[in-house]
């Protein structure tokens, strides 16, 4: 049985794509601006077969993977330490609060000066961009562990390690997981947006390059590709989260 | 082999099971208010195998009393003993505690929740299974073994917490308003179950509650506390038979005990009500 929400979602999506297709084919939208969705798909099929494409994809995805891992592991560790040591937290709280007001990408040229050309500055940029979401989520999760569960830990005479592993982390898991989802999304944004600005390779650069050369079919093909990758990845994380939630009996 | 809930017949071994002697609990001054004298000096001999309730106005230190007795809080002065040994900042073996707040672990199924303490204590799988089976059955959770707390009502979750305490075969069970968040009908039924549990385990039970009827119905003795600093005004003996249940409330002398508790507490509760406007620890007028 398909739910009402699914039907509405599908109708809106299909309707929008169909409307764009019609608008492009009748000439209401100039091909110099947007090309028809069918043309995008065709261009994507051609782009996927071009020789240099695999290299760009590999470069972008590996940068995303490294940034994501660093952001999740580092963000968790930093969040944990800040939660545990109140004076450190008081010292750094203003930075965390103001963090996303900083236009990170403005520092990209500086990062290139420091880390040189190549993937390193991009990875650093994306990691910085993604890590704080993970730090904040980890702290929020640990802060919200109910006191009564910690009392329960004491009644069972758990050691500190047991208390962390058996009580604090599982209790904080839902928050930590939502931080993880943000870190994944921000890593993609960080890498691809960075490639846009100042890179000589990668998917982001290819999009910018196609844009500069009025190569609309290739540009839209690449945008479609990025959309597909990010959506797929999100679905994977979402499915994993759902499975965890179902294990807690909280599936909706 | 019959599964027993209590490993030691408490009443045969000890006369005084737990003892508070001159216990006070004073919280140091903090921003916004001065030193708070929460409890005592207060003394209490908890007789082995008895069911003792503690009633008192809100904020009279009932929960502090329980925390001190459980070893969750260290008294500022005085001593706490359990089975003849000093309690010093650690929950002694043989003491089980159930709180008002839901303390079930949402990430574990009912049976894993119940088995939690046994697994941490390194109990072997067969004995764990036997005890969990028994406690789950005893608390009426058989059909929910594989359910998760989020799928259960508040009353059922509280049963999970009681079962999780029960498997450890506590000789002293401390209950901090365990039914406070439940509706009246559920409370009555849970009260009956608590009595059954108390009879079958032979454990000593201390129950913190704000419901006078509940205290009356369940208890051998009822400690009535006054507020700020919390101390006992009187300890009322009920003399109810051991095999009582909620039908006791129909007896004519039942009302007399509740009335007596209320006569003690009316004045105290008024004081607590009037004294609740200044911040905690403010001087009473």
Interface residues (C-beta under 8 A of the other chain):
Chain A: X146 X147 X148 X149 X151 X152 X154 X155 X156 X157 X158 X162 X166 X167 X170 X171 X173 X247 X248 X249 X250
Chain B: X70 X72 X90 X91 X95 X96 X97 X99 X101 X102 X103 X105 X106 X107 X109 X116 X117 X120 X147 X148 X149 X150 X151
